[in-house]
Every structure is written in structure tokens, then in C-alpha cells.
Amino acid sequence: MASRVSLKTKGKSSSGKGAKGVEEKSASQYVKEWSTWTFKKAKVITHYGFIPMIIIIGMNSEPKPQIYQLLSPF
């Protein structure tokens, strides 16, 4: 048996909303999408940048510690 080919597009689509498929979004919808995107990026930056930031702050403090003193738990 031959397999059938589906012509449906994946992802967000407006089914039956306008002939050209253009979605009308309100300002609150744009703000919601923008804030979600911003918080996702901030989460990644915080996740990968927190420990290096602590090490840099520690290296610039007085008295100047050695790197092994910053990284060792004792």
C-alpha cells in the first residue's frame, strides 16, 4: 500500500481566519509573547552566567584569593 501525503502545515496556524492566513493580534498578545521570550532568554543567561559571575566578583575582591581558594569548599 502506498502511504498518503499530508499537506497540512505544522505549527501555529489560523484555521479559517482570513483568506490570506494573516492573524490579527492584540497588543496584549504581543506583550505576552515578548515577555515569555524575554524570560526564557533571561533564564538561560542566569543559568550559565551565575557561577562565572561569582568567581569574577571573588577574584576582584580584597584580599585577592587564588583560584583554588575560590573553588574549594574549605
Summary of the structure (lengths in Angstrom):
residues: 74
radius of gyration: 25.1
end to end distance: 68.9
largest distance: 76.7
contacts: 98
relative contact order: 0.06
helix: 51%
strand: 0%
